[in-house]
Amino acid sequence: MLPSQPYLLRAIYEWIVDNDMTPYVLVNARNDDVHVPVQYIDNGKIVLNIAPRAVSSLELGNDAIIFSARFSGNPTDVSFPVSAVMAIYAKENGQGMVFNESDNDGGDDSTPTPSEKKTKRPNLKIVK
């Protein structure tokens, strides 16, 4: 069978948007195929707002998530494998779904890259 994670991501995304809330994804940025602005990576992870008003050309595919967004006013193409998604949740209340490491192929969490060590961003936590 195909992995269930992309289907669950799409369903939770729609549920969050249908409830007029803001969908955020927590992504393991250490995965080789993750293409995000490195200055926003914190501790090997990045939190991304994927609300319809925040992104354009959003594709929630079976293998990858792709969209365009502005970071500090600069248009940026973002892409990452579905397997790198660690969680999807509503910003306003934390409701959503956390994926186990066995559910995704996010890579090793042990060693930060040099650019991650320089990043000084607030640490977001998922509250259930």
Residue frames as a rotation matrix with the C-alpha (Angstrom) as fourth column:
MET 1
0.572 0.820 0.000 0.00
0.820 -0.572 0.000 0.00
0.000 0.000 -1.000 0.00
LEU 2
0.044 -0.485 0.873 0.99
0.339 -0.815 -0.470 3.62
0.940 0.316 0.128 -0.45
PRO 3
-0.808 -0.354 -0.471 2.12
0.559 -0.204 -0.804 5.53
0.189 -0.912 0.363 2.66
SER 4
0.204 0.967 -0.151 -0.78
0.957 -0.164 0.239 7.13
0.206 -0.193 -0.959 4.56
GLN 5
-0.312 -0.398 -0.863 1.13
0.722 -0.690 0.058 10.28
-0.618 -0.604 0.502 5.60
PRO 6
-0.992 -0.069 0.101 0.37
0.118 -0.762 0.637 12.39
0.033 0.644 0.764 2.46
TYR 7
-0.284 0.959 0.024 -3.34
0.419 0.102 0.902 11.55
0.863 0.266 -0.430 2.73
LEU 8
0.227 0.308 -0.924 -3.41
0.974 -0.060 0.219 12.42
0.012 -0.950 -0.313 6.44
LEU 9
-0.693 -0.551 -0.466 -1.55
0.539 -0.824 0.173 15.68
-0.479 -0.132 0.868 5.76
ARG 10
-0.851 0.418 0.318 -4.09
0.078 -0.499 0.863 16.73
0.519 0.759 0.392 3.13
ALA 11
0.057 0.935 -0.349 -7.02
0.638 0.235 0.733 15.79
0.768 -0.265 -0.583 5.37
ILE 12
0.067 -0.090 -0.994 -5.68
0.944 -0.316 0.092 17.64
-0.322 -0.944 0.063 8.43
TYR 13
-0.915 -0.401 -0.046 -4.78
0.351 -0.846 0.402 20.64
-0.200 0.351 0.915 6.24
GLU 14
-0.562 0.768 0.307 -8.34
0.166 -0.259 0.951 20.84
0.811 0.585 0.018 4.88
TRP 15
0.233 0.635 -0.736 -9.82
0.860 0.218 0.461 20.39
0.453 -0.741 -0.496 8.35
ILE 16
-0.343 -0.456 -0.821 -7.71
0.793 -0.609 0.007 23.25
-0.504 -0.648 0.571 9.76
VAL 17
-0.994 -0.051 0.098 -8.53
0.101 -0.782 0.615 25.57
0.045 0.621 0.782 6.83
ASP 18
-0.313 0.950 0.009 -12.24
0.400 0.123 0.908 24.66
0.862 0.288 -0.418 6.95
ASN 19
0.371 0.398 -0.839 -12.24
0.922 -0.053 0.383 25.78
0.108 -0.916 -0.387 10.60
ASP 20
0.785 -0.058 0.617 -10.75
0.122 -0.962 -0.245 29.19
0.608 0.267 -0.748 9.63
MET 21
0.791 -0.612 -0.016 -7.46
-0.038 -0.075 0.996 28.46
-0.611 -0.787 -0.082 11.37
THR 22
0.529 -0.707 -0.469 -3.84
-0.847 -0.407 -0.343 28.68
0.052 0.578 -0.814 10.23
PRO 23
0.984 -0.177 0.008 -2.12
0.177 0.984 0.030 25.41
-0.013 -0.028 1.000 9.22
TYR 24
0.343 -0.938 0.044 1.53
-0.933 -0.335 0.129 25.14
-0.107 -0.085 -0.991 10.23
VAL 25
0.898 -0.191 -0.397 3.89
0.098 0.965 -0.243 22.30
0.429 0.180 0.885 9.37
LEU 26
0.513 -0.801 0.307 6.96
-0.635 -0.114 0.764 21.33
-0.577 -0.587 -0.567 11.36
VAL 27
0.924 -0.215 -0.315 9.62
-0.175 0.496 -0.850 20.07
0.339 0.841 0.421 8.95
ASN 28
0.575 -0.811 0.110 12.86
0.359 0.371 0.857 18.21
-0.735 -0.453 0.504 9.60
ALA 29
0.872 -0.220 -0.436 15.24
-0.453 -0.697 -0.555 20.52
-0.182 0.682 -0.708 7.73
ARG 30
-0.087 -0.954 0.286 18.12
-0.655 0.272 0.705 18.04
-0.751 -0.126 -0.648 7.93
ASN 31
0.427 0.307 0.851 16.55
0.413 0.771 -0.485 15.95
-0.805 0.559 0.202 5.19
ASP 32
-0.571 -0.809 0.138 18.66
0.463 -0.178 0.868 16.31
-0.678 0.560 0.476 2.02
ASP 33
-0.558 0.402 0.726 15.67
0.771 -0.073 0.633 17.16
0.307 0.913 -0.269 -0.19
VAL 34
0.409 0.675 -0.614 14.37
0.840 -0.542 -0.037 20.02
-0.358 -0.500 -0.788 1.98
HIS 35
-0.545 -0.511 0.665 14.64
0.734 -0.674 0.083 23.39
0.406 0.533 0.742 0.21
VAL 36
0.690 0.685 -0.236 13.72
0.699 -0.546 0.461 26.17
0.187 -0.483 -0.856 2.64
PRO 37
0.493 -0.536 0.685 15.35
-0.281 -0.844 -0.458 29.47
0.823 0.033 -0.567 3.65
VAL 38
0.029 -0.577 -0.816 18.20
0.603 0.661 -0.446 28.31
0.797 -0.479 0.367 5.89
GLN 39
-0.753 -0.366 0.546 18.13
-0.124 -0.736 -0.665 31.45
0.646 -0.569 0.509 8.04
TYR 40
0.014 0.852 0.523 14.79
-0.913 -0.202 0.355 30.28
0.408 -0.482 0.775 9.52
ILE 41
0.312 0.006 -0.950 15.99
0.105 0.994 0.041 26.81
0.944 -0.113 0.309 10.47
ASP 42
0.068 -0.244 0.967 16.17
-0.939 -0.343 -0.021 26.29
0.336 -0.907 -0.252 14.22
ASN 43
-0.212 -0.241 0.947 17.66
-0.729 0.684 0.011 23.18
-0.651 -0.688 -0.321 15.78
GLY 44
-0.950 -0.258 0.177 17.38
-0.070 0.724 0.686 21.30
-0.305 0.639 -0.706 12.47
LYS 45
-0.291 0.926 0.242 13.69
0.909 0.346 -0.233 22.10
-0.300 0.152 -0.942 12.12
ILE 46
-0.995 0.097 0.028 11.56
-0.083 -0.942 0.326 24.78
0.058 0.322 0.945 10.50
VAL 47
-0.293 0.954 -0.059 7.95
0.602 0.136 -0.787 25.78
-0.743 -0.266 -0.614 11.11
LEU 48
-0.992 -0.039 0.119 6.12
0.122 -0.503 0.856 26.95
0.027 0.863 0.504 8.00
ASN 49
-0.267 0.934 -0.238 2.76
-0.231 -0.302 -0.925 28.67
-0.936 -0.192 0.296 7.65
ILE 50
-0.955 -0.060 0.292 0.99
0.247 0.385 0.889 26.99
-0.166 0.921 -0.353 4.73
ALA 51
-0.088 0.957 -0.275 -2.30
0.346 -0.230 -0.909 28.88
-0.934 -0.175 -0.312 4.95
PRO 52
0.260 0.258 0.931 -3.83
0.959 0.041 -0.280 29.79
-0.110 0.965 -0.236 1.57
ARG 53
0.984 0.142 0.107 -3.25
0.152 -0.983 -0.099 33.51
0.091 0.113 -0.989 2.31
ALA 54
0.560 -0.828 -0.023 0.44
-0.378 -0.280 0.882 32.89
-0.737 -0.486 -0.470 3.14
VAL 55
-0.489 -0.740 0.461 1.48
0.055 0.501 0.863 30.77
-0.870 0.448 -0.205 0.16
SER 56
0.320 0.570 -0.757 0.82
-0.844 -0.191 -0.501 30.46
-0.430 0.799 0.420 -3.55
SER 57
0.201 -0.152 -0.968 0.81
-0.776 0.579 -0.252 27.45
0.598 0.801 -0.002 -5.85
LEU 58
-0.247 -0.245 0.938 0.54
-0.873 0.477 -0.105 25.02
-0.422 -0.844 -0.332 -2.91
GLU 59
0.192 0.228 -0.955 0.87
-0.622 0.780 0.061 21.38
0.759 0.582 0.292 -3.97
LEU 60
-0.006 -0.120 0.993 0.29
-0.895 0.444 0.048 18.76
-0.447 -0.888 -0.110 -1.28
GLY 61
0.169 -0.004 -0.986 1.51
-0.806 0.575 -0.140 15.80
0.567 0.818 0.094 -3.31
ASN 62
0.962 0.181 -0.203 2.09
-0.072 0.888 0.453 12.19
0.263 -0.422 0.868 -2.39
ASP 63
0.389 -0.898 -0.204 5.87
0.839 0.437 -0.325 12.63
0.381 -0.045 0.923 -2.47
ALA 64
-0.702 -0.708 -0.085 6.51
0.699 -0.660 -0.276 16.32
0.139 -0.253 0.958 -1.86
ILE 65
0.515 0.725 -0.457 5.02
0.749 -0.640 -0.171 19.59
-0.416 -0.254 -0.873 -0.68
ILE 66
-0.579 -0.662 0.475 5.78
0.814 -0.495 0.303 22.54
0.034 0.562 0.826 -2.95
PHE 67
0.641 0.766 -0.050 4.79
0.763 -0.643 -0.065 26.21
-0.082 0.003 -0.997 -2.74
SER 68
-0.335 -0.657 0.675 5.98
0.555 -0.717 -0.422 29.78
0.761 0.233 0.605 -3.09
ALA 69
0.662 0.493 -0.565 6.00
0.747 -0.368 0.554 32.20
0.065 -0.788 -0.612 -0.16
ARG 70
0.400 -0.519 0.755 7.58
-0.097 -0.844 -0.528 35.44
0.911 0.138 -0.388 0.98
PHE 71
0.480 -0.388 -0.787 10.22
0.876 0.264 0.404 35.44
0.051 -0.883 0.467 3.68
SER 72
-0.126 -0.443 -0.888 11.15
0.511 -0.796 0.325 38.94
-0.851 -0.412 0.326 4.87
GLY 73
0.380 0.432 -0.818 9.48
-0.384 -0.731 -0.564 40.23
-0.841 0.529 -0.112 1.69
ASN 74
-0.501 -0.653 -0.567 11.53
-0.810 0.124 0.573 38.04
-0.304 0.747 -0.592 -0.64
PRO 75
0.630 0.728 -0.270 9.65
-0.776 0.585 -0.235 35.57
-0.013 0.358 0.934 -2.87
THR 76
-0.521 -0.801 0.296 10.97
-0.816 0.569 0.105 32.05
-0.253 -0.186 -0.949 -2.28
ASP 77
0.282 0.513 -0.811 10.22
-0.633 0.734 0.245 28.64
0.721 0.444 0.532 -3.74
VAL 78
-0.297 -0.275 0.914 9.93
-0.911 0.367 -0.186 26.04
-0.285 -0.889 -0.360 -1.00
SER 79
0.435 0.449 -0.781 9.85
-0.605 0.788 0.115 22.26
0.667 0.422 0.614 -1.34
PHE 80
-0.536 -0.567 0.626 10.33
-0.838 0.448 -0.312 19.28
-0.103 -0.692 -0.715 0.91
PRO 81
-0.689 0.277 -0.670 9.42
-0.071 0.894 0.442 15.60
0.722 0.352 -0.596 0.90
VAL 82
0.397 0.894 0.207 6.25
-0.473 0.006 0.881 14.59
0.786 -0.448 0.425 2.70
SER 83
0.501 -0.249 -0.829 8.44
0.577 0.810 0.105 12.24
0.645 -0.531 0.549 4.74
ALA 84
-0.624 -0.777 0.087 10.23
0.483 -0.471 -0.738 15.28
0.614 -0.418 0.669 6.26
VAL 85
-0.078 0.682 0.727 6.99
-0.493 -0.660 0.567 16.58
0.866 -0.315 0.388 7.81
MET 86
-0.890 -0.308 -0.337 7.06
0.151 0.498 -0.854 15.94
0.431 -0.810 -0.397 11.54
ALA 87
-0.475 0.782 -0.405 3.70
0.665 0.018 -0.746 17.55
-0.576 -0.624 -0.528 12.37
ILE 88
-0.661 0.416 0.625 0.81
0.238 -0.673 0.700 19.60
0.711 0.612 0.346 11.01
TYR 89
-0.340 0.512 -0.789 -1.24
0.926 0.038 -0.375 21.70
-0.162 -0.858 -0.487 13.40
ALA 90
0.505 0.585 0.635 -3.40
0.602 -0.766 0.226 24.79
0.618 0.268 -0.739 13.78
LYS 91
-0.525 -0.750 0.402 -1.45
0.284 -0.599 -0.748 27.81
0.803 -0.279 0.528 15.01
GLU 92
-0.142 0.557 0.818 -4.37
-0.580 -0.717 0.388 29.05
0.802 -0.419 0.424 17.09
ASN 93
0.564 0.481 0.671 -4.95
-0.824 0.270 0.499 25.97
0.059 -0.834 0.548 19.27
GLY 94
-0.412 -0.866 0.283 -2.27
-0.864 0.470 0.180 23.36
-0.289 -0.171 -0.942 18.47
GLN 95
0.400 0.619 0.677 -4.82
-0.293 0.786 -0.545 20.83
-0.869 0.020 0.495 17.18
GLY 96
0.338 -0.283 -0.897 -3.38
-0.934 0.015 -0.357 18.58
0.114 0.959 -0.259 14.50
MET 97
0.999 -0.034 -0.001 -1.24
0.034 0.999 0.036 15.51
0.000 -0.036 0.999 14.04
VAL 98
0.204 -0.975 0.083 2.33
-0.892 -0.150 0.427 14.58
-0.404 -0.162 -0.900 14.97
PHE 99
0.806 -0.009 -0.592 4.06
-0.365 0.780 -0.509 11.95
0.466 0.626 0.625 12.87
ASN 100
0.769 -0.563 0.302 6.45
0.008 0.481 0.877 9.43
-0.639 -0.672 0.375 14.43
GLU 101
-0.053 -0.871 -0.488 9.99
-0.803 -0.253 0.540 9.27
-0.594 0.421 -0.686 13.12
SER 102
-0.645 -0.148 0.750 9.14
0.161 0.933 0.322 5.81
-0.747 0.328 -0.578 11.84
ASP 103
0.438 0.874 0.210 6.31
0.516 -0.053 -0.855 7.42
-0.736 0.483 -0.475 9.81
ASN 104
0.971 -0.122 -0.205 8.74
-0.232 -0.679 -0.696 9.68
-0.055 0.724 -0.688 8.00
ASP 105
0.506 -0.852 0.133 12.23
0.858 0.482 -0.176 9.50
0.086 0.203 0.975 6.61
GLY 106
0.991 0.081 0.104 13.39
0.071 -0.993 0.098 12.77
0.112 -0.090 -0.990 8.10
GLY 107
0.289 -0.956 0.055 17.01
0.047 -0.043 -0.998 11.88
0.956 0.291 0.033 8.64
ASP 108
-0.103 -0.495 -0.863 19.35
0.894 0.334 -0.299 12.18
0.436 -0.802 0.408 11.62
ASP 109
0.778 0.481 0.405 18.63
0.242 -0.824 0.512 14.80
0.580 -0.300 -0.757 14.29
SER 110
0.603 -0.504 -0.619 22.00
0.790 0.268 0.551 14.69
-0.111 -0.821 0.560 16.01
THR 111
-0.344 -0.892 -0.292 24.30
0.783 -0.444 0.435 17.31
-0.518 -0.080 0.852 14.45
PRO 112
0.674 0.603 -0.427 23.28
0.291 -0.748 -0.596 20.86
-0.679 0.278 -0.680 13.54
THR 113
0.338 -0.541 0.770 24.74
0.885 -0.094 -0.455 22.41
0.319 0.835 0.448 10.41
PRO 114
-0.673 -0.671 -0.311 26.88
0.736 -0.647 -0.198 25.59
-0.069 -0.362 0.930 10.78
SER 115
-0.701 0.456 0.548 24.04
-0.069 -0.809 0.583 27.80
0.709 0.371 0.599 9.47
GLU 116
0.342 0.860 -0.379 21.67
0.336 0.264 0.904 26.30
0.878 -0.436 -0.199 12.08
LYS 117
-0.066 -0.452 -0.890 24.07
0.994 0.044 -0.096 27.16
0.082 -0.891 0.447 14.90
LYS 118
-0.928 -0.353 0.116 23.94
0.355 -0.935 -0.005 30.86
0.111 0.037 0.993 13.90
THR 119
-0.310 0.898 0.312 20.13
0.173 -0.270 0.947 31.04
0.935 0.348 -0.072 13.78
LYS 120
-0.968 0.089 -0.234 18.55
0.214 -0.195 -0.957 32.85
-0.131 -0.977 0.170 16.74
ARG 121
-0.485 0.874 0.040 14.81
-0.372 -0.247 0.895 32.32
0.792 0.419 0.444 16.32
PRO 122
-0.189 0.503 0.843 12.09
-0.969 0.044 -0.243 31.66
-0.159 -0.863 0.479 18.88
ASN 123
-0.982 -0.150 -0.114 11.43
-0.161 0.983 0.087 28.03
0.099 0.103 -0.990 19.60
LEU 124
-0.122 0.992 -0.030 7.86
-0.935 -0.105 0.338 26.99
0.332 0.069 0.941 18.75
LYS 125
-0.953 -0.120 0.277 6.39
-0.228 0.888 -0.400 24.02
-0.198 -0.444 -0.874 20.62
ILE 126
-0.424 0.842 -0.334 3.36
-0.181 0.282 0.942 21.94
0.887 0.460 0.033 19.78
VAL 127
-0.849 0.252 0.465 0.86
-0.486 -0.026 -0.874 22.12
-0.208 -0.967 0.145 22.60
LYS 128
-0.682 0.633 -0.368 -1.86
0.198 0.643 0.740 19.52
0.705 0.432 -0.563 22.76
